[in-house]
Amino acid sequence: MSRQGKRKTKKGIGIAFCTCVYLFLFLPILVIVVNSFNATTSKPYLTWKGFTFDWYVRLFDNGALLSSFGNTIIIAVVSTLLATMIGTLGAFGMYKYKFKGKGVIDGLLYIPVVIPEIVLGISLLSLFTNVNIPRGMLTLILAHVTFSVPFVIFNVRARLSGYDNSIEEASMDLGANRVITFFEITLPVLAPGIAGGALLAFTLSIDDVIISYFVNGQTKTYPLKVMESIKSGVAPDVNALSTLILLGTIVLVVLTQSDFLKKKKA
């Protein structure tokens, strides 16, 4: 086989491999989108009966589903804000200061990341029961903050690895105190790491099922509501809401990328 023929073969194999990877990743999502327009009304909602927008209309009559989605957004936003503040201050403090037990604390940060979620869920349930905290919105927020904080710390600490302390010293030499230096100098430098950690915390919160199952009480989140519907087949109105969430995510990513490209060109 000639050199050109070998290149074409390698290129064909590469294209086939990438196609298989993308099909594996996105085919399940495509099934959800397609099934949201399925006119079937019989369980398990998998047989194609025609095209319809009825499930998008019925979605707004499904109060329980919309309520669970609202709970998910509230919990995700609040837990992300708390985890981002705690994680940012924690990462900066551990980077800036030396104290006894620092290595131990650093090691303990990996525990919520590496242990199985079911173990963390049972542990949090036992803790909330022993301290008499009623399960509900509060316990869900506390649980989500618990497993989100380490991810924020890791992202911010990665940003701090190349941090130049001399810019802080220059700021204070010019008359700024430590608080002004932190908000005017340090925080903008750490902003990409903070944003990455916050986005990861928000994603983990929205996606969580196992830990939320143990601490939710009567407060249902969207993932838990979807899990309940799996027993009889995911209803098309769930698929409709999932499609709308996917559409919103795509729009957000496109807007973010377009702003990034504009700044890069400028």
N, C-alpha and C positions, 0 to 999 in steps of 0.2 A: 504493500500500500504506500502511495506517495505521501510526502509530508503534508501536502494540502488536504489529501483525503483523511489523514489522521487528525488534522485540525478540525475538519468538518465533523468527524466522528465525536471528538471530544466536546465540541460545541453542542452537538445534538444530545449527547448524554447529559451535559450540564443543563440544557433547557428542559429535558425530560425530568431530571432530578428536581429542579426548581419548581416545575409544574406540579409534581407530586407533593412537594412540601407545602405549596400554597393551597392546593386542594385539601390537604389534610388539615390545614389551619382554618380555612375559610368556608369549606363545604358545610360544616354544621351550622355556621352563622347564616349561610344562604338558605338552608332548610327552614330555619326559624322565620326568616323574612318571607319566603314563599308561603309558608303555612299560615302566616298572619293574614293572607288574602284568600284562604281556603274557605269555601262556602259550606263545608261540612258541619253538621250539628250533632253527629253521633260519635260517641267515644270509640276509640282513643284519638279521634281527630287527625288521623294520619291519611285517610283516603281522600284523594283530591276530588272535590265535587263541583268545582267551578270557581270563578274569580268574583270576589266581593270586597267592599269596604265596610261591611256591616260590623266587623269586629272592632274596627277603630271607633265606630259610633257607640257600640255597646261598652267599650272600654270606659267611657266617662260615666256610665251608669253603674259600674262595678266599684262601689264605695270602699269595700274591703281591700281591693287590690291597690287603688289609688292611695288609701290611707297607709298601707304598708310601704308604698314607695315614698310617701311623704316622711314617714318615720325614718326610712333609710337615709334620706337626704339630710334630715335634721341631725341624726346621729353622726353621719359622716362629716358634716360641716363642723359641728361642735367638737367632736373628738380630734379632727384634724387641726383645728385652731389650738386646742390645748396641747396636743402632742407636739406640734411645731414649736410652740413657745417653750415647753419643758425641754424638748430635745435640743433646741438651739442653745438655750442657756446651759444645759448640761454639757453639750459638746464643747462650747467655748470655755466653760469653767474647767473641764478636765484637760483641755489643751493649754490653758493659761497658767494654772496653778498646780503645784506639787503638794501632796498631802499623803498621810498614812492611809493605806487601804485603797489607794487609787487603782492598783492592779487588780484587786479583788472586785471592785465595782466595775471595772472595765470587762472583766471576765463574766460577771453576772449579767451584763447587758445581752450576751448571746443566748441566754437561757430561753427567753420568750421566742427567739428566732428558731432555735434548733429542736426544742422539744415538740412532740406531736400536739396538734391543736386540741385534741380531746383531753389530754392531760392538763393543759392550761385552762380549758373550759371547766373541768371538774374542780381544779384548784380554786378558780375564781368563784365558782358556785359555793364551795365550802366556806370560803372567806366571807362572802356576802351573807351567808346563812348565819355564821358565827357572830357577826357584828350586827345582825338584825337589820340589814338594808333590804327593803322590799325589792323584789326583782321587777324590772321595768325599764323605762327610758334611762334612768340614772345608772343602773348597773350595766346596761348596754354601752353607754358612753364611757364609763370607767374601764370596762373590759377592752373596748376598742383603743382607748388611750394607752392601756397597758402594753398591748402588742404592737402599737404603732410607734411609740417613743424610740425604741432601739433603731428602727429604720431611719428616723429623722436624724438621730445622733450619728449614725454611720455616714449618711450623706453629707452632713455639715462638717464632720471631722475629715472626710476626704477633701473637702474644699479647703479646710484649714491646713492641710499637709503642705501646701505651697504658699502659705500666708507669710507676708513680710511684716514683721513687727515694727520695722523702722518707720512705717507710715503712721502708726499710732504715736510713736515717740515724737515725730515731726509735728503731729497735730497738737500734742500737749505742750511742745516747745513754743508753739504759736499762741498759746493761751487757752486752749480748750481743756475742759476737765474730762474725767473718765467717761461720764455719762454722755456728754456731747460727742466725744470721740467714738464711742460705741455706735451711736445712732447715725452719725454723719460719715464715719470712715469704715468701721468694722462691718456694720450691717450691710451696706451696699456691696462690699466685697464678698460677703457670704451669701448674698441673695440667690445666686444660682443653686447652691447646695441646699438652701432652705426651701426654695421652690420645688426642687426635685424630691426632697424628703416629704414635703407637704402633699405633693401629688401622689407619691407612693402610699402615704398614710390614708389619703382619701380613697384611693383605689382599693386598698386592703379592707377598709371599713365597709365600702359598698358591697364587696365580694364575699364577706365573711358569712359562713353558715354554721360551722361546728361550734365555735365559741358562743355565738349569738344564741344558738339552740339551748345552751345550758343556763344562760343568764337572762333570757328575754322576759320571762313571766308571761303576761298577757299582751305584751307589746310585740306585734309582728313586724318583721322587716320584709322587704321585697324578696330576698333570697329564700327566707323561710316560707313565705307564701308560695313561691314557685315549687319548693320542695314538697309542700303539701299536695300540690296539684299533680305531681308526677305519678302518684298512685293510680290515678284514673286517666293519665295522659295529659300533657300540658295543653290547657285550653287555648284556643286561638287569640283570645283577648290578652293573655299573658304574652303570647308571641307578638301581638300588636304593640304592647308597651315596650317590650324588648327591642323591637324594631325602631320605635321612636327614640329610645335611649341610644341605640347604635347610630341613628341619624344625627342626633345632637352631638355625639362624640366625634363623628366624622367632620361635622361643621366646625367644631371647636379646634380640631387638629388642623384643618385647612386654614382657618383664620390665624392660628398660631404660627404655622409654617410660612404663610404669606407675609406676616409681619417680620418674621425672622429673615426671610429672603430679601425683603425691602431694606432692612437694616444692614444686611451683609453687602448688598449692592451699593448702599450709600457709603 
